[in-house]
Amino acid sequence: MRHFGHISPTVRKDLFHQEPAEFTLASPARTLAAALGATLYSPATRPSLAADIRKQAGRGVVSMVLCLEDSISDADVVDGEENLVRQFAALDEGSAGGAELPLLFIRVRTPEQIPDLVRRLGGPVRHLAGFVLPKFTESRGTAFLDAVAEAEAASGLPRLYAMPVLETPDLLHLETRVEALAGISRTVNRYRERVLALRLGVTDFCSVYGLRRTPDMTAYDVQIVAGVIADVVNVLSRADGTGFTVTGPVWEYFRSQQRLFKPQLRRSPFLEEGVEELRTALIEHDLDGLLREIELDRANGLLGKTCIHPAHVTPVHALSVVSHEEFSDAQDILRPERGGGGVMRSAYTNKMNEVKPHRAWAERTMLRAEVFGVAKEEVGFVDLLTAGLQV
């Protein structure tokens, strides 16, 4: 699979200076973590789940979470588990056609569910990338991660990944935050090869104080949440080789008629007035806040995003593409002859590139360029969004 693989090769050639690279479940964990992109959540109880997964793959989704936790009621867990067994069998039956499936994860409630589900899935478990582990703490985390290891060994799969969700009150409360983060760090470091990425449960953070952000506010406008995000990145996502990929929080808002703004994009997507039309349409559909939050995610060291509506996927991916200017700067900084450091004017002659301080940024940018591609110099977000929606 690859990002923007659902659009035609001709269109990709027009958009990209460097096209997104292909990747599979067998790709290095570092690549997969960067490539998660907009991870679309779906309740595990959906009766058409297998068809939904194939449909979303055809629209550019590359990672999905099938949820047995907060998205379904306590009374529906057994039905959800049984439905997952049926739906994975249906996916397996339809896989002979060679169509790529997204990276699929199951969000469980308890460690005991993990080996049990793997056993019940049988052969179709080969389509499973791993598990999402809710309300992850040091005390709960070891049992969850041991269960993933046990399930992997029993399945014969080369790897089942884990994505812990950081969302408990002890992370939010100031008096317990430092020790909670230290404990999570100890736990995930013991299982480093298994932990693909860390996810943030910002809705749960807000619930501790009875808060809910409005459509025109990002998670970073809620200061008590912004402080937790900063501390999670500080402890768990350092650029010195010890850090993990941390993904962006969920955007809760959507409209049932998201496709209404597509005609506006078609009329004049490459003209300056098209930008204003797009912005108006996005505001009308509660997506302007999403775009600002995606930009702030990246500015604060997060990569990828939890999504609960398909309309959010293409904006996340379009804003994840590396601009030609970013790519040019990163290339200059990483040139072998620059190994000794120094300062240079950027090729775009609008900024200073300082080799040593900017090196970690450049390395992260080149990894993002590998999985999301590099836009041509004249191609912007509107063009990428338009192309991604034309399916």
The 8 nearest C-alpha neighbors of each residue, nearest first, counted from 0:
[[1, 21, 22, 99, 23, 4, 2, 61],
 [2, 0, 21, 4, 20, 22, 3, 19],
 [1, 3, 4, 371, 19, 59, 370, 0],
 [4, 2, 5, 6, 59, 1, 387, 19],
 [3, 5, 1, 2, 6, 59, 0, 7],
 [6, 4, 3, 59, 57, 58, 7, 390],
 [7, 5, 4, 3, 8, 10, 387, 11],
 [6, 8, 9, 10, 11, 5, 4, 3],
 [9, 7, 11, 10, 12, 6, 4, 13],
 [10, 8, 12, 7, 11, 13, 6, 14],
 [9, 11, 13, 12, 7, 8, 14, 6],
 [12, 10, 8, 14, 13, 9, 15, 7],
 [11, 13, 9, 10, 14, 15, 8, 18],
 [14, 12, 10, 11, 15, 9, 375, 16],
 [15, 13, 11, 12, 374, 375, 378, 10],
 [16, 14, 374, 375, 17, 18, 373, 12],
 [15, 17, 375, 374, 373, 18, 14, 323],
 [18, 16, 373, 15, 372, 19, 374, 368],
 [17, 19, 372, 15, 20, 373, 16, 11],
 [20, 18, 372, 371, 370, 369, 2, 1],
 [21, 19, 370, 369, 1, 18, 22, 372],
 [20, 22, 1, 0, 19, 23, 370, 2],
 [23, 21, 0, 26, 1, 20, 24, 31],
 [24, 22, 25, 26, 0, 21, 31, 102],
 [23, 25, 26, 128, 22, 102, 31, 27],
 [24, 26, 23, 27, 22, 28, 157, 158],
 [25, 27, 23, 24, 22, 28, 30, 31],
 [28, 26, 30, 29, 31, 25, 24, 32],
 [27, 29, 31, 30, 32, 195, 26, 192],
 [28, 30, 32, 27, 31, 33, 195, 26],
 [31, 29, 33, 27, 28, 32, 34, 26],
 [30, 32, 34, 28, 33, 29, 35, 27],
 [33, 31, 29, 34, 30, 35, 195, 28],
 [32, 34, 30, 31, 35, 29, 367, 302],
 [33, 35, 31, 36, 32, 370, 30, 371],
 [36, 34, 32, 62, 33, 303, 31, 38],
 [35, 37, 303, 34, 38, 304, 316, 315],
 [36, 38, 304, 312, 303, 315, 305, 306],
 [39, 37, 62, 305, 63, 306, 36, 304],
 [38, 40, 63, 306, 307, 37, 64, 305],
 [41, 39, 64, 307, 63, 65, 306, 38],
 [40, 42, 65, 66, 64, 43, 39, 307],
 [43, 41, 66, 44, 70, 65, 45, 71],
 [42, 44, 65, 66, 79, 45, 67, 41],
 [45, 43, 79, 42, 82, 46, 78, 75],
 [44, 46, 48, 47, 43, 42, 82, 41],
 [45, 47, 48, 44, 82, 86, 49, 43],
 [48, 46, 50, 45, 49, 51, 86, 52],
 [47, 49, 51, 45, 50, 46, 52, 86],
 [50, 48, 52, 86, 51, 90, 47, 89],
 [49, 51, 53, 52, 47, 48, 54, 90],
 [52, 50, 48, 54, 49, 53, 47, 55],
 [51, 53, 49, 55, 54, 50, 48, 56],
 [54, 52, 56, 50, 51, 55, 57, 49],
 [53, 55, 51, 57, 52, 56, 50, 58],
 [56, 54, 58, 57, 52, 60, 53, 51],
 [57, 55, 60, 53, 59, 58, 54, 101],
 [56, 58, 54, 55, 59, 5, 53, 60],
 [59, 57, 55, 56, 60, 5, 390, 54],
 [58, 60, 56, 5, 57, 3, 61, 55],
 [59, 61, 56, 55, 62, 58, 101, 312],
 [60, 62, 101, 102, 59, 56, 35, 63],
 [63, 61, 102, 101, 38, 35, 60, 103],
 [64, 62, 39, 103, 38, 40, 102, 104],
 [63, 65, 40, 104, 105, 66, 103, 39],
 [66, 64, 105, 43, 41, 42, 106, 40],
 [65, 67, 106, 42, 43, 68, 105, 64],
 [68, 66, 107, 106, 43, 76, 71, 79],
 [67, 69, 108, 66, 70, 107, 71, 106],
 [68, 70, 71, 67, 72, 66, 73, 108],
 [69, 71, 68, 42, 66, 67, 72, 41],
 [72, 70, 69, 68, 67, 75, 42, 73],
 [73, 71, 74, 75, 70, 76, 69, 68],
 [74, 72, 75, 76, 71, 68, 69, 77],
 [73, 75, 72, 76, 77, 71, 78, 79],
 [76, 74, 78, 72, 73, 77, 79, 71],
 [77, 75, 79, 78, 73, 74, 67, 80],
 [76, 78, 80, 79, 75, 81, 74, 82],
 [79, 77, 81, 75, 76, 80, 82, 44],
 [80, 78, 44, 76, 82, 43, 77, 81],
 [79, 81, 83, 77, 82, 78, 76, 84],
 [82, 80, 78, 84, 83, 79, 77, 85],
 [81, 83, 79, 85, 80, 84, 78, 86],
 [82, 84, 86, 80, 85, 81, 87, 79],
 [83, 85, 120, 81, 82, 87, 86, 88],
 [86, 84, 82, 88, 83, 87, 89, 81],
 [85, 87, 89, 83, 49, 88, 84, 82],
 [88, 86, 90, 89, 84, 85, 123, 83],
 [87, 89, 91, 85, 86, 90, 123, 92],
 [90, 88, 86, 92, 87, 91, 93, 49],
 [91, 89, 87, 93, 88, 92, 49, 94],
 [90, 92, 88, 94, 89, 93, 123, 87],
 [93, 91, 89, 90, 94, 88, 95, 87],
 [92, 94, 90, 91, 95, 89, 96, 97],
 [93, 95, 91, 96, 92, 97, 90, 98],
 [96, 94, 97, 93, 92, 91, 98, 90],
 [97, 95, 94, 98, 93, 99, 92, 91],
 [96, 98, 95, 94, 99, 93, 100, 91],
 [99, 97, 96, 94, 100, 95, 53, 93],
 [100, 98, 0, 97, 101, 56, 94, 53],
 [99, 101, 56, 98, 53, 102, 52, 61],
 [102, 100, 61, 62, 103, 56, 63, 60],
 [101, 103, 62, 128, 61, 63, 100, 104],
 [102, 104, 63, 127, 128, 101, 62, 64],
 [105, 103, 64, 129, 130, 128, 65, 127],
 [106, 104, 130, 65, 64, 66, 131, 107],
 [105, 107, 131, 66, 67, 130, 65, 132],
 [108, 106, 67, 68, 109, 105, 132, 112],
 [107, 109, 68, 67, 133, 106, 110, 112],
 [108, 110, 111, 112, 107, 143, 113, 132],
 [109, 111, 143, 112, 113, 146, 142, 108],
 [112, 110, 109, 113, 114, 115, 146, 143],
 [111, 113, 115, 110, 109, 116, 114, 107],
 [112, 114, 116, 115, 111, 110, 146, 117],
 [115, 113, 150, 117, 116, 112, 118, 146],
 [114, 116, 112, 118, 113, 117, 119, 111],
 [117, 115, 119, 113, 118, 114, 112, 120],
 [116, 118, 114, 120, 119, 115, 150, 113],
 [119, 117, 115, 116, 120, 121, 114, 154],
 [118, 120, 116, 121, 117, 115, 84, 114],
 [121, 119, 84, 117, 124, 118, 123, 116],
 [120, 122, 119, 118, 123, 124, 117, 154],
 [121, 123, 124, 125, 120, 88, 91, 154],
 [124, 122, 125, 91, 121, 87, 88, 126],
 [123, 125, 126, 127, 122, 120, 121, 117],
 [126, 124, 123, 127, 122, 156, 128, 154],
 [125, 127, 124, 123, 128, 103, 87, 91],
 [128, 126, 103, 124, 125, 129, 104, 102],
 [127, 129, 103, 104, 159, 102, 160, 126],
 [130, 128, 160, 159, 104, 161, 127, 105],
 [129, 131, 105, 104, 161, 106, 132, 162],
 [130, 132, 106, 162, 163, 161, 105, 104],
 [131, 133, 163, 164, 162, 106, 130, 135],
 [134, 132, 164, 135, 163, 131, 108, 107],
 [135, 133, 166, 167, 164, 165, 136, 132],
 [134, 136, 133, 140, 165, 164, 163, 139],
 [137, 135, 139, 140, 138, 183, 134, 179],
 [136, 138, 182, 183, 140, 139, 186, 141],
 [139, 137, 136, 140, 141, 142, 182, 135],
 [140, 138, 136, 137, 141, 142, 135, 143],
 [139, 141, 143, 137, 136, 142, 135, 138],
 [140, 142, 144, 143, 139, 145, 186, 138],
 [143, 141, 145, 140, 144, 139, 146, 110],
 [144, 142, 110, 140, 146, 141, 145, 147],
 [145, 143, 147, 141, 146, 142, 140, 148],
 [144, 146, 148, 142, 147, 143, 141, 149],
 [145, 147, 149, 143, 144, 148, 110, 150],
 [148, 146, 144, 150, 149, 145, 151, 113],
 [147, 149, 145, 151, 146, 150, 152, 144],
 [150, 148, 146, 152, 147, 151, 145, 153],
 [151, 149, 114, 147, 153, 148, 152, 154],
 [150, 152, 148, 154, 149, 153, 159, 156],
 [151, 153, 149, 150, 155, 154, 148, 156],
 [152, 154, 150, 151, 155, 149, 118, 114],
 [155, 153, 151, 156, 152, 150, 117, 118],
 [154, 156, 152, 153, 151, 157, 158, 150],
 [157, 155, 154, 158, 151, 125, 159, 152],
 [158, 156, 155, 159, 151, 25, 152, 154],
 [159, 157, 156, 160, 151, 128, 193, 129],
 [158, 160, 129, 128, 151, 147, 161, 156],
 [161, 159, 129, 193, 195, 194, 128, 158],
 [160, 162, 194, 130, 129, 131, 195, 193],
 [161, 163, 131, 196, 197, 195, 194, 132],
 [164, 162, 132, 197, 135, 131, 198, 133],
 [163, 165, 198, 133, 135, 199, 134, 132],
 [166, 164, 199, 135, 200, 134, 198, 167],
 [167, 165, 200, 134, 203, 204, 164, 199],
 [166, 168, 134, 169, 170, 165, 204, 171],
 [169, 167, 171, 170, 172, 207, 204, 166],
 [170, 168, 172, 175, 171, 167, 176, 179],
 [171, 169, 176, 168, 172, 167, 179, 175],
 [170, 172, 168, 169, 173, 227, 176, 204],
 [173, 171, 169, 174, 175, 170, 176, 168],
 [172, 174, 176, 175, 171, 170, 177, 169],
 [173, 175, 172, 176, 177, 169, 178, 171],
 [176, 174, 169, 173, 172, 178, 177, 179],
 [177, 175, 170, 179, 173, 178, 169, 172],
 [176, 178, 180, 179, 175, 181, 174, 173],
 [177, 179, 181, 180, 176, 175, 182, 183],
 [180, 178, 176, 182, 181, 177, 170, 175],
 [181, 179, 183, 177, 182, 178, 184, 176],
 [180, 182, 178, 184, 179, 183, 177, 185],
 [183, 181, 137, 185, 179, 184, 180, 178],
 [184, 182, 137, 180, 186, 185, 181, 136],
 [183, 185, 181, 182, 186, 187, 188, 180],
 [186, 184, 182, 188, 183, 187, 181, 189],
 [185, 187, 183, 189, 184, 188, 137, 182],
 [188, 186, 190, 189, 184, 191, 185, 183],
 [187, 189, 191, 190, 185, 186, 184, 183],
 [190, 188, 186, 187, 191, 185, 192, 184],
 [191, 189, 187, 188, 193, 192, 194, 186],
 [190, 192, 188, 193, 194, 187, 189, 195],
 [193, 191, 190, 194, 195, 28, 160, 188],
 [192, 194, 160, 191, 190, 161, 195, 159],
 [195, 193, 161, 191, 196, 192, 162, 160],
 [194, 196, 32, 162, 160, 161, 193, 28],
 [197, 195, 244, 162, 194, 245, 32, 243],
 [196, 198, 245, 163, 162, 164, 244, 246],
 [197, 199, 164, 246, 245, 165, 163, 196],
 [198, 200, 165, 248, 164, 201, 166, 247],
 [201, 199, 166, 203, 202, 165, 164, 248],
 [200, 202, 204, 203, 199, 248, 205, 166],
 [203, 201, 205, 204, 200, 206, 211, 249],
 [202, 204, 206, 201, 205, 200, 166, 207],
 [205, 203, 201, 202, 206, 207, 166, 171],
 [206, 204, 210, 202, 203, 207, 208, 211],
 [205, 207, 209, 203, 208, 204, 210, 202],
 [206, 208, 205, 204, 209, 168, 203, 210],
 [209, 207, 206, 210, 205, 204, 211, 223],
 [208, 210, 206, 207, 205, 211, 204, 203],
 [211, 209, 205, 208, 206, 212, 207, 204],
 [212, 210, 205, 213, 209, 206, 202, 221],
 [211, 213, 216, 210, 214, 217, 218, 221],
 [212, 214, 216, 215, 211, 217, 252, 288],
 [215, 213, 216, 285, 288, 252, 212, 217],
 [214, 216, 288, 213, 217, 287, 285, 212],
 [217, 215, 213, 214, 212, 220, 288, 218],
 [218, 216, 219, 292, 220, 288, 215, 212],
 [217, 219, 220, 221, 225, 224, 216, 292],
 [218, 220, 225, 217, 221, 222, 224, 295],
 [219, 221, 217, 218, 222, 216, 225, 224],
 [222, 220, 219, 218, 224, 223, 225, 212],
 [221, 223, 225, 224, 220, 226, 219, 218],
 [222, 224, 226, 225, 221, 227, 171, 205],
 [225, 223, 227, 226, 222, 221, 228, 218],
 [226, 224, 219, 222, 228, 227, 223, 221],
 [225, 227, 229, 224, 223, 228, 222, 230],
 [226, 228, 230, 224, 229, 225, 231, 171],
 [229, 227, 225, 231, 230, 226, 232, 224],
 [228, 230, 226, 232, 227, 231, 233, 225],
 [229, 231, 233, 227, 232, 228, 234, 226],
 [232, 230, 228, 233, 234, 229, 235, 227],
 [231, 233, 236, 229, 235, 230, 234, 228],
 [232, 234, 230, 231, 235, 229, 236, 237],
 [235, 233, 231, 232, 230, 236, 237, 180],
 [234, 236, 242, 232, 231, 243, 233, 237],
 [237, 235, 242, 232, 243, 234, 244, 233],
 [236, 238, 242, 239, 235, 241, 233, 234],
 [237, 239, 240, 242, 359, 236, 241, 360],
 [240, 238, 237, 241, 242, 359, 236, 243],
 [239, 241, 238, 242, 237, 243, 236, 359],
 [242, 240, 239, 237, 243, 238, 236, 235],
 [241, 243, 236, 237, 235, 240, 238, 244],
 [244, 242, 236, 235, 196, 245, 197, 241],
 [243, 245, 196, 197, 236, 32, 246, 302],
 [246, 244, 197, 301, 196, 198, 243, 302],
 [247, 245, 303, 302, 198, 301, 304, 197],
 [246, 248, 304, 301, 303, 296, 302, 305],
 [249, 247, 199, 305, 201, 304, 200, 250],
 [248, 250, 305, 306, 251, 304, 247, 201],
 [249, 251, 252, 306, 289, 248, 305, 307],
 [252, 250, 249, 253, 307, 306, 214, 308],
 [253, 251, 250, 285, 214, 254, 286, 308],
 [252, 254, 285, 284, 255, 251, 308, 286],
 [253, 255, 256, 257, 284, 252, 285, 310],
 [254, 256, 257, 253, 258, 284, 259, 310],
 [257, 255, 254, 258, 259, 284, 253, 260],
 [256, 258, 259, 254, 255, 310, 284, 260],
 [259, 257, 256, 260, 261, 310, 262, 255],
 [260, 258, 257, 261, 256, 262, 263, 280],
 [259, 261, 263, 258, 280, 262, 264, 257],
 [260, 262, 264, 263, 258, 259, 265, 388],
 [263, 261, 265, 264, 260, 266, 259, 258],
 [262, 264, 261, 260, 266, 265, 276, 277],
 [265, 263, 261, 268, 262, 266, 385, 267],
 [264, 266, 262, 263, 267, 268, 261, 385],
 [267, 265, 263, 264, 268, 262, 273, 261],
 [266, 268, 273, 270, 269, 265, 264, 263],
 [267, 269, 273, 264, 270, 265, 382, 266],
 [268, 270, 267, 382, 273, 271, 381, 274],
 [271, 269, 273, 272, 267, 268, 274, 266],
 [270, 272, 273, 274, 269, 275, 268, 267],
 [271, 273, 275, 274, 270, 276, 267, 268],
 [274, 272, 268, 276, 267, 270, 271, 275],
 [273, 275, 277, 272, 276, 271, 278, 381],
 [274, 276, 278, 272, 277, 273, 279, 271],
 [277, 275, 273, 279, 274, 278, 280, 272],
 [276, 278, 280, 274, 275, 279, 273, 281],
 [277, 279, 275, 281, 280, 276, 282, 274],
 [280, 278, 276, 282, 277, 281, 275, 283],
 [281, 279, 277, 283, 278, 282, 260, 276],
 [280, 282, 286, 284, 278, 287, 283, 279],
 [281, 283, 287, 285, 279, 284, 280, 286],
 [284, 282, 280, 281, 285, 279, 286, 287],
 [283, 285, 281, 282, 286, 254, 280, 257],
 [286, 284, 282, 283, 287, 214, 253, 281],
 [287, 285, 281, 289, 288, 284, 282, 290],
 [286, 288, 282, 290, 281, 289, 285, 291],
 [289, 287, 215, 291, 286, 290, 214, 292],
 [290, 288, 286, 292, 287, 291, 293, 250],
 [291, 289, 293, 287, 292, 288, 286, 294],
 [290, 292, 288, 294, 289, 293, 295, 287],
 [291, 293, 295, 289, 217, 294, 290, 296],
 [294, 292, 296, 290, 295, 291, 289, 297],
 [293, 295, 291, 292, 297, 296, 298, 290],
 [294, 296, 298, 292, 297, 293, 299, 291],
 [297, 295, 293, 301, 299, 294, 298, 247],
 [296, 298, 301, 300, 299, 294, 295, 302],
 [299, 297, 295, 296, 300, 294, 301, 293],
 [300, 298, 296, 297, 301, 295, 229, 232],
 [299, 301, 297, 298, 296, 302, 232, 236],
 [302, 300, 296, 297, 246, 245, 247, 299],
 [303, 301, 246, 297, 247, 245, 300, 304],
 [304, 302, 36, 246, 37, 247, 35, 301],
 [305, 303, 247, 37, 246, 248, 38, 306],
 [304, 306, 249, 38, 248, 37, 247, 39],
 [307, 305, 39, 249, 38, 308, 37, 40],
 [306, 308, 40, 39, 309, 305, 251, 41],
 [309, 307, 310, 306, 311, 39, 253, 312],
 [310, 308, 311, 312, 307, 39, 306, 55],
 [311, 309, 308, 312, 257, 313, 253, 314],
 [312, 310, 309, 314, 308, 313, 306, 315],
 [313, 311, 37, 315, 309, 314, 310, 316],
 [312, 314, 316, 315, 311, 317, 387, 384],
 [315, 313, 317, 316, 312, 311, 318, 384],
 [316, 314, 312, 318, 313, 317, 37, 319],
 [315, 317, 319, 313, 318, 314, 36, 312],
 [318, 316, 314, 383, 319, 384, 315, 320],
 [317, 319, 315, 316, 320, 314, 380, 293],
 [320, 318, 316, 317, 315, 321, 371, 367],
 [321, 319, 371, 318, 372, 317, 373, 322],
 [322, 320, 373, 368, 372, 319, 374, 325],
 [323, 321, 325, 374, 324, 373, 326, 320],
 [322, 324, 326, 376, 325, 374, 375, 373],
 [323, 325, 327, 322, 326, 328, 347, 376],
 [326, 324, 328, 322, 327, 323, 329, 321],
 [325, 327, 323, 329, 324, 328, 330, 322],
 [326, 328, 324, 330, 325, 329, 323, 331],
 [327, 329, 325, 331, 326, 330, 345, 332],
 [330, 328, 361, 326, 332, 331, 327, 325],
 [331, 329, 327, 333, 328, 332, 326, 334],
 [330, 332, 328, 329, 334, 333, 327, 345],
 [331, 333, 354, 329, 330, 334, 328, 358],
 [334, 332, 330, 331, 329, 335, 337, 358],
 [333, 335, 337, 331, 336, 332, 330, 338],
 [336, 334, 337, 338, 333, 332, 339, 331],
 [335, 337, 334, 338, 339, 333, 340, 332],
 [338, 336, 335, 334, 339, 340, 332, 333],
 [339, 337, 340, 336, 335, 334, 333, 354],
 [338, 340, 337, 341, 336, 355, 354, 335],
 [341, 339, 354, 355, 338, 337, 342, 353],
 [340, 342, 354, 353, 339, 343, 337, 355],
 [341, 343, 353, 352, 354, 351, 340, 344],
 [344, 342, 352, 351, 345, 353, 341, 354],
 [343, 345, 351, 348, 352, 350, 346, 342],
 [346, 344, 348, 347, 350, 351, 352, 328],
 [345, 347, 348, 344, 327, 328, 349, 324],
 [346, 348, 345, 349, 324, 350, 344, 327],
 [349, 347, 345, 346, 344, 350, 351, 343],
 [350, 348, 347, 345, 351, 344, 346, 352],
 [351, 349, 345, 348, 344, 352, 347, 343],
 [350, 352, 344, 345, 343, 353, 342, 349],
 [353, 351, 343, 342, 345, 344, 354, 350],
 [354, 352, 342, 357, 356, 355, 341, 351],
 [353, 355, 340, 332, 357, 341, 358, 356],
 [354, 356, 358, 340, 357, 353, 341, 359],
 [357, 355, 358, 354, 353, 359, 360, 352],
 [358, 356, 360, 354, 355, 359, 353, 361],
 [357, 359, 361, 355, 360, 356, 354, 362],
 [360, 358, 362, 361, 357, 238, 363, 356],
 [359, 361, 363, 357, 358, 362, 364, 329],
 [362, 360, 329, 364, 358, 359, 363, 365],
 [363, 361, 359, 365, 364, 360, 358, 366],
 [364, 362, 366, 360, 361, 365, 359, 367],
 [363, 365, 361, 367, 362, 366, 368, 360],
 [364, 366, 368, 362, 367, 363, 361, 369],
 [367, 365, 369, 363, 368, 364, 362, 370],
 [368, 366, 364, 369, 365, 370, 371, 363],
 [369, 367, 372, 365, 366, 371, 321, 373],
 [368, 370, 366, 367, 372, 20, 19, 371],
 [369, 371, 19, 20, 367, 34, 368, 372],
 [372, 370, 19, 320, 368, 367, 2, 369],
 [371, 373, 19, 368, 18, 17, 320, 369],
 [374, 372, 321, 17, 16, 368, 15, 322],
 [375, 373, 15, 322, 16, 323, 378, 14],
 [376, 374, 16, 15, 378, 377, 323, 14],
 [375, 377, 323, 378, 374, 322, 324, 16],
 [376, 378, 375, 379, 374, 323, 14, 382],
 [379, 377, 375, 376, 374, 382, 14, 380],
 [380, 378, 382, 381, 383, 377, 374, 322],
 [379, 381, 383, 382, 384, 317, 318, 378],
 [382, 380, 384, 383, 379, 385, 268, 274],
 [381, 383, 385, 380, 379, 384, 378, 386],
 [384, 382, 380, 386, 317, 385, 381, 387],
 [385, 383, 387, 381, 386, 382, 317, 380],
 [386, 384, 382, 388, 387, 383, 381, 264],
 [385, 387, 383, 389, 388, 384, 382, 6],
 [386, 388, 384, 385, 389, 313, 383, 3],
 [389, 387, 385, 386, 390, 384, 313, 261],
 [390, 388, 386, 387, 385, 6, 261, 265],
 [389, 388, 58, 387, 6, 5, 57, 386]]
